[in-house]
Amino acid sequence: MPRSSRSPGDPGALLEDVAHNPRPRRIAQRGRNTSRMAEDTSPNMTWFTCFACSLRTQAQQVLFNTCRCKLLCQKLMEKTGILLLCAFGFWMFSIHLPSKMKVWQVSAPRLTDLTLTSQYHLHSSIHSHQIGGEIQDLRGSMNQLIAKLQEMEAMSDEQKMAQKIMKMIHGDYIEKPDFALKSIGASIDFEHTSATYNHEKAHSYWNWIQLWNYAQPPDVILEPNVTPGNCWAFEGDRGQVTIQLAQKVYLSNLTLQHIPKTISLSGSLDTAPKDFVIYGMEGSPKEEVFLGAFQFQPENIIQMFPLQNQPARAFGAVKVKISSNWGNPGFTCLYRVRVHGSVAPPREQPHQNPYPERD
């Protein structure tokens, strides 16, 4: 059924809508009462509502202004408290600082005196300890010298005393030019030199591949480095070495050197050479001239041998032929060989018979 064209404020239209609306009747009655109150009180409530709104707005403004004043007062109080605290601290600092400065000025000289005194005592104690250590060292060395002097005084034989002194100093007393030095041009004539002894312990292997051979070459005997193991070794007790000199020399002496028994790793000197012969060599093919036969005593680590035959001619090479050692059947060691002489021919001296005639 279509709705009627009545106005909304018509009471008949309202009843008709209520009859067709499924909502409960109390809702309709509430709306009817509200519309009646609005019609009755609308002219009286207008001025009251406006007045209430204006009061509420003024109250909000007052509250807002009051809150801003409170916040501003709190900030001012905080700033003022901080400034007061700073002023109070500065005042206290300005009062107590002069007294503290006086105390520091009074105590500063005392502190410097104390530090200087402590440093003086420290230096004096260190100096006394150093002096005490030096005195102890001097006492030890003096005791050793006294013991050695007592041993020398107890020896009756002058020869033994001289040997003792030489063993003590272990010095190189050969003051002659060495023409067999490698540093001045001497070398080894490998064609007339025995082969180097190759021992299994002198090789370094990796997976059956030889990496390094520690055996020293023959030219090690031309260098002054005489240390255990730094020698040239040849197999057996017979061998020879030929030294090409730096220049032609009128030969006079030959020196052999070996390590002492005290520093030998094996504790013996059985690898030292014993009997040997010296030849002078010159020309091509090289002519050998006998210069002397000698025996090396390993107890004396440095021995100089005057040549038995000194021809009036210069030689450019020297051969040392060893025929025995001091007991080692495996190999023989040569540590150092020196060759002495002069570049100029020696002065002629009257021939002396080494074997005097018997009556």
Backbone torsions as a table, in degrees:
resi	resn	phi	psi	omega
1	MET	NA	124.5	-177.2
2	PRO	-68.9	151.1	-179.5
3	ARG	-72.4	149.3	179.2
4	SER	-78.3	163.8	-177.6
5	SER	-94.3	29.6	178.0
6	ARG	-78.3	158.5	-179.8
7	SER	-77.9	157.4	-178.0
8	PRO	-64.9	-28.3	-179.0
9	GLY	-81.2	-1.3	-178.2
10	ASP	-75.2	133.2	-179.5
11	PRO	-67.8	-27.8	178.9
12	GLY	-71.3	-38.6	176.7
13	ALA	-64.4	-39.0	179.6
14	LEU	-64.0	-41.7	179.4
15	LEU	-66.9	-36.5	-179.9
16	GLU	-67.4	-40.1	177.8
17	ASP	-65.4	-36.9	179.9
18	VAL	-67.5	-35.8	-179.9
19	ALA	-66.4	-38.9	-179.6
20	HIS	-85.8	-14.0	-177.5
21	ASN	-84.3	128.4	-178.9
22	PRO	-74.0	-4.8	-177.9
23	ARG	-69.1	163.3	-179.5
24	PRO	-67.7	161.7	-175.3
25	ARG	-73.2	-27.9	-177.1
26	ARG	-68.5	-27.3	176.4
27	ILE	-67.2	-40.7	179.0
28	ALA	-66.1	-42.6	178.7
29	GLN	-62.8	-39.3	179.1
30	ARG	-62.2	-41.3	179.7
31	GLY	-67.0	-34.8	179.2
32	ARG	-67.4	-39.6	179.9
33	ASN	-67.6	-38.3	-179.0
34	THR	-65.6	-40.2	-180.0
35	SER	-67.7	-35.0	178.0
36	ARG	-66.5	-42.2	-179.2
37	MET	-66.7	-35.2	179.5
38	ALA	-67.4	-39.2	179.7
39	GLU	-69.0	-33.8	-175.9
40	ASP	-77.8	-38.3	-169.7
41	THR	-106.4	-1.5	-176.0
42	SER	-59.4	-40.5	179.7
43	PRO	-72.6	-25.9	-177.1
44	ASN	-85.2	-28.6	-173.3
45	MET	-85.8	-11.1	-174.4
46	THR	-68.0	-50.4	-179.1
47	TRP	-68.1	-31.0	179.4
48	PHE	-69.6	-39.5	179.4
49	THR	-64.7	-42.7	178.7
50	CYS	-62.8	-41.7	179.3
51	PHE	-64.3	-41.8	178.9
52	ALA	-64.6	-41.6	-179.9
53	CYS	-63.4	-40.9	179.3
54	SER	-65.7	-39.3	177.0
55	LEU	-63.3	-42.8	-179.9
56	ARG	-63.3	-40.5	180.0
57	THR	-64.8	-42.8	178.9
58	GLN	-65.1	-37.9	178.8
59	ALA	-64.2	-40.6	178.9
60	GLN	-64.1	-41.1	178.4
61	GLN	-63.2	-41.5	178.5
62	VAL	-62.9	-43.7	179.0
63	LEU	-63.1	-40.6	-179.1
64	PHE	-64.7	-44.1	178.3
65	ASN	-64.6	-37.1	178.1
66	THR	-63.9	-42.2	179.2
67	CYS	-64.1	-40.7	179.4
68	ARG	-64.6	-40.1	177.6
69	CYS	-62.4	-40.3	179.4
70	LYS	-64.0	-44.3	179.3
71	LEU	-62.5	-42.1	178.8
72	LEU	-63.9	-39.8	177.7
73	CYS	-65.5	-39.1	179.2
74	GLN	-63.9	-42.6	179.6
75	LYS	-65.0	-41.6	178.0
76	LEU	-63.0	-40.4	178.4
77	MET	-62.8	-41.8	179.5
78	GLU	-62.9	-47.4	180.0
79	LYS	-62.6	-42.5	179.9
80	THR	-63.9	-37.7	178.4
81	GLY	-65.2	-40.1	179.1
82	ILE	-65.3	-43.1	178.8
83	LEU	-63.3	-40.4	178.4
84	LEU	-63.8	-41.9	178.8
85	LEU	-63.6	-42.5	178.6
86	CYS	-62.7	-42.8	179.3
87	ALA	-64.2	-40.1	178.9
88	PHE	-65.8	-41.3	178.3
89	GLY	-64.4	-42.8	178.0
90	PHE	-62.5	-38.8	178.3
91	TRP	-64.1	-44.5	178.7
92	MET	-64.9	-41.2	179.8
93	PHE	-63.8	-40.7	-180.0
94	SER	-68.7	-25.8	178.5
95	ILE	-77.4	-44.6	-172.9
96	HIS	-88.3	-16.3	-177.3
97	LEU	-64.8	-45.4	179.9
98	PRO	-59.2	-39.2	179.2
99	SER	-64.8	-40.7	178.1
100	LYS	-64.6	-40.6	178.9
101	MET	-61.4	-39.1	177.2
102	LYS	-63.2	-41.9	179.6
103	VAL	-63.5	-42.1	179.7
104	TRP	-66.5	-39.8	178.7
105	GLN	-64.7	-34.0	178.9
106	VAL	-73.7	-40.4	-174.8
107	SER	-82.3	-18.4	-177.9
108	ALA	-61.6	-47.8	177.8
109	PRO	-59.7	-37.0	178.3
110	ARG	-63.4	-41.4	179.9
111	LEU	-65.0	-41.9	178.8
112	THR	-63.5	-40.1	177.0
113	ASP	-61.5	-42.4	-179.7
114	LEU	-64.7	-43.4	179.8
115	THR	-64.6	-41.8	177.7
116	LEU	-62.8	-40.5	179.1
117	THR	-65.1	-43.3	179.4
118	SER	-64.4	-40.3	177.5
119	GLN	-63.9	-39.9	179.1
120	TYR	-62.9	-45.4	179.2
121	HIS	-64.0	-38.1	179.9
122	LEU	-64.8	-46.7	179.2
123	HIS	-63.2	-40.9	-179.9
124	SER	-65.2	-38.6	178.7
125	SER	-67.3	-41.2	177.9
126	ILE	-63.3	-43.6	179.4
127	HIS	-62.8	-40.7	178.9
128	SER	-65.5	-39.1	177.3
129	HIS	-64.1	-42.5	178.5
130	GLN	-62.7	-44.4	179.2
131	ILE	-62.5	-40.5	178.4
132	GLY	-62.5	-40.9	177.6
133	GLY	-65.0	-41.7	177.9
134	GLU	-64.5	-37.9	178.6
135	ILE	-64.9	-41.4	177.8
136	GLN	-63.1	-41.3	177.8
137	ASP	-63.0	-42.5	178.4
138	LEU	-63.3	-39.1	177.7
139	ARG	-63.3	-42.2	178.7
140	GLY	-62.4	-45.5	179.2
141	SER	-65.9	-37.2	177.3
142	MET	-64.7	-40.3	178.0
143	ASN	-63.3	-40.2	177.9
144	GLN	-64.3	-43.4	178.3
145	LEU	-63.7	-39.1	178.5
146	ILE	-64.4	-41.3	178.9
147	ALA	-63.4	-42.1	178.8
148	LYS	-66.4	-39.5	177.4
149	LEU	-64.6	-37.7	177.0
150	GLN	-64.8	-40.3	176.5
151	GLU	-62.7	-40.6	180.0
152	MET	-68.3	-35.8	177.8
153	GLU	-68.0	-32.4	-179.7
154	ALA	-71.7	-19.6	-179.2
155	MET	-80.6	126.3	-177.5
156	SER	-89.5	-29.0	-176.6
157	ASP	-86.1	128.2	179.9
158	GLU	-66.8	-33.8	179.9
159	GLN	-64.9	-41.0	177.2
160	LYS	-64.9	-37.0	177.9
161	MET	-63.7	-42.9	178.5
162	ALA	-63.3	-42.1	177.7
163	GLN	-62.8	-38.1	178.6
164	LYS	-63.5	-42.0	179.5
165	ILE	-64.7	-41.3	179.9
166	MET	-65.7	-37.1	177.5
167	LYS	-69.2	-30.8	179.6
168	MET	-69.8	-44.4	-175.3
169	ILE	-83.5	-26.5	-179.0
170	HIS	48.8	40.6	-177.1
171	GLY	-94.8	162.9	176.0
172	ASP	-94.9	100.4	-174.1
173	TYR	-93.9	7.5	178.5
174	ILE	-83.3	104.8	-178.1
175	GLU	-106.0	65.0	178.4
176	LYS	-136.4	148.6	177.4
177	PRO	-65.4	138.6	-178.9
178	ASP	-106.5	113.2	-179.5
179	PHE	-90.6	5.4	177.4
180	ALA	-108.4	21.7	178.5
181	LEU	-80.1	135.2	177.8
182	LYS	-67.7	-31.0	-177.0
183	SER	-69.3	-19.4	178.9
184	ILE	-104.1	3.8	173.5
185	GLY	119.6	-1.3	178.5
186	ALA	-72.1	154.2	-178.0
187	SER	-149.8	177.9	-178.8
188	ILE	-105.3	132.9	172.9
189	ASP	-88.4	95.0	-174.2
190	PHE	-67.1	-21.0	-179.9
191	GLU	-67.4	-31.9	-179.2
192	HIS	-112.2	32.4	-179.9
193	THR	-127.1	143.3	179.7
194	SER	-67.0	161.1	179.8
195	ALA	-74.4	150.5	179.3
196	THR	-74.4	139.9	179.6
197	TYR	-73.8	123.7	-179.8
198	ASN	-107.0	109.9	178.2
199	HIS	-103.1	151.6	-179.2
200	GLU	-62.0	-34.1	-179.5
201	LYS	-71.7	-14.0	-179.6
202	ALA	-88.9	4.7	-179.0
203	HIS	-115.4	149.0	175.3
204	SER	-115.0	126.9	-175.6
205	TYR	-120.2	155.0	171.7
206	TRP	-141.7	111.5	-176.7
207	ASN	53.4	50.3	178.3
208	TRP	64.9	15.5	176.7
209	ILE	-110.1	126.0	-179.1
210	GLN	-74.1	124.3	-179.6
211	LEU	-98.4	-41.2	-172.9
212	TRP	-150.0	144.7	176.9
213	ASN	-114.9	116.7	-175.9
214	TYR	-87.2	-0.6	179.1
215	ALA	-67.9	134.1	-177.0
216	GLN	-80.9	142.7	177.2
217	PRO	-74.5	169.6	-177.6
218	PRO	-65.2	-28.0	-176.2
219	ASP	-71.4	0.2	175.6
220	VAL	-68.0	-20.9	179.3
221	ILE	-76.2	-6.2	179.4
222	LEU	-98.3	8.9	-178.1
223	GLU	-116.6	149.9	-175.8
224	PRO	-80.5	4.1	-178.2
225	ASN	-83.1	94.7	-178.5
226	VAL	-105.1	93.8	178.1
227	THR	-131.2	158.1	-178.0
228	PRO	-57.2	127.4	179.5
229	GLY	91.5	-16.8	-179.1
230	ASN	-90.8	65.9	-176.1
231	CYS	-138.6	167.0	174.4
232	TRP	-101.1	127.1	-178.1
233	ALA	-115.2	139.6	172.4
234	PHE	-124.8	156.8	-173.1
235	GLU	-73.1	140.1	178.0
236	GLY	76.6	-160.6	-179.8
237	ASP	-111.6	8.2	179.1
238	ARG	-125.7	129.7	178.8
239	GLY	-173.5	176.1	-178.7
240	GLN	-149.6	156.9	176.4
241	VAL	-140.2	137.1	179.5
242	THR	-115.3	125.0	-176.2
243	ILE	-108.0	122.7	174.0
244	GLN	-86.8	113.9	-174.1
245	LEU	-72.8	163.0	-179.7
246	ALA	-65.7	-30.6	177.0
247	GLN	-159.7	171.1	179.4
248	LYS	-68.8	135.8	-172.3
249	VAL	-136.1	142.5	168.9
250	TYR	-82.8	104.0	-169.6
251	LEU	-73.8	145.3	178.0
252	SER	-135.2	-36.8	-176.0
253	ASN	-144.6	161.8	172.2
254	LEU	-139.2	137.8	-176.4
255	THR	-120.6	133.4	172.1
256	LEU	-112.6	143.3	-179.6
257	GLN	-133.2	138.6	178.8
258	HIS	-135.8	163.9	178.4
259	ILE	-77.7	151.2	177.1
260	PRO	-72.5	160.6	-178.3
261	LYS	-67.2	-27.8	-176.3
262	THR	-66.4	-26.2	-179.5
263	ILE	-109.2	5.7	177.8
264	SER	-72.0	133.8	-178.3
265	LEU	-67.6	-32.7	179.1
266	SER	-83.9	-13.1	-179.0
267	GLY	79.5	8.3	179.9
268	SER	-139.9	166.8	179.1
269	LEU	-119.5	36.7	-176.8
270	ASP	-74.1	-13.2	178.1
271	THR	-90.0	-1.8	-179.4
272	ALA	-72.7	146.5	177.3
273	PRO	-67.8	153.2	-179.1
274	LYS	-117.7	-78.7	-179.3
275	ASP	-97.0	134.5	179.8
276	PHE	-151.4	160.6	-178.4
277	VAL	-127.3	144.2	-179.3
278	ILE	-114.2	134.0	177.2
279	TYR	-125.9	141.7	169.4
280	GLY	-94.7	137.8	-174.3
281	MET	-125.6	136.4	-178.6
282	GLU	-157.8	148.2	177.0
283	GLY	90.1	175.9	179.2
284	SER	-140.4	113.2	-0.8
285	PRO	-65.4	152.9	-171.8
286	LYS	-69.7	130.7	177.9
287	GLU	-91.6	130.5	-179.5
288	GLU	-97.0	128.3	179.0
289	VAL	-119.4	121.9	-179.2
290	PHE	-67.1	129.3	-179.6
291	LEU	-115.9	-16.4	177.5
292	GLY	156.1	157.1	175.8
293	ALA	-121.6	135.6	-171.9
294	PHE	-142.2	172.6	176.3
295	GLN	-134.0	130.8	-179.1
296	PHE	-94.1	131.0	177.8
297	GLN	-102.8	113.4	-173.5
298	PRO	-69.4	-13.4	177.8
299	GLU	-65.9	-31.5	175.2
300	ASN	-98.0	110.9	-170.1
301	ILE	-69.0	-26.3	178.1
302	ILE	-123.7	121.3	-179.9
303	GLN	-133.7	130.2	177.8
304	MET	-107.2	133.5	-175.6
305	PHE	-117.6	113.7	172.8
306	PRO	-67.3	135.6	-177.4
307	LEU	-68.5	135.6	179.7
308	GLN	-73.7	-30.4	179.0
309	ASN	-122.7	118.8	-179.4
310	GLN	-123.4	85.1	179.8
311	PRO	-69.8	154.3	-177.7
312	ALA	-82.7	59.0	178.4
313	ARG	-149.5	154.9	-179.3
314	ALA	-96.2	145.4	-179.5
315	PHE	-119.8	145.7	178.3
316	GLY	-100.5	-7.8	-179.6
317	ALA	-149.4	155.7	179.8
318	VAL	-134.1	134.4	175.9
319	LYS	-110.4	130.8	175.1
320	VAL	-112.0	113.4	-176.4
321	LYS	-109.4	113.8	-176.2
322	ILE	-97.4	132.5	-177.7
323	SER	-110.9	-9.5	179.0
324	SER	-164.4	162.5	172.5
325	ASN	-127.2	-168.3	-173.6
326	TRP	-98.1	33.4	168.2
327	GLY	122.5	-9.5	-179.0
328	ASN	-87.4	117.8	-178.7
329	PRO	-80.4	-14.8	-174.7
330	GLY	-80.2	-49.2	-175.4
331	PHE	-159.2	166.9	178.5
332	THR	-127.5	142.4	-176.5
333	CYS	-113.8	134.9	171.5
334	LEU	-116.1	124.5	-178.3
335	TYR	-94.5	-48.9	179.7
336	ARG	-155.2	140.3	176.7
337	VAL	-126.4	130.5	177.3
338	ARG	-121.5	145.1	179.9
339	VAL	-123.0	126.4	-176.8
340	HIS	-116.2	154.7	178.6
341	GLY	169.4	-153.5	-179.7
342	SER	-144.9	151.3	178.2
343	VAL	-75.9	-38.8	177.9
344	ALA	-83.7	151.3	178.7
345	PRO	-66.1	140.9	179.0
346	PRO	-68.2	159.2	178.8
347	ARG	-68.5	142.8	-179.8
348	GLU	-72.5	130.1	178.1
349	GLN	-119.2	151.2	179.0
350	PRO	-63.0	138.0	-177.2
351	HIS	-66.5	129.4	178.7
352	GLN	-112.9	131.4	178.2
353	ASN	-76.5	117.3	-179.4
354	PRO	-66.9	-15.7	179.4
355	TYR	-113.9	97.0	-177.2
356	PRO	-64.0	144.6	-179.7
357	GLU	-69.4	142.5	178.2
358	ARG	-94.0	148.2	178.3
359	ASP	-73.9	NA	NA
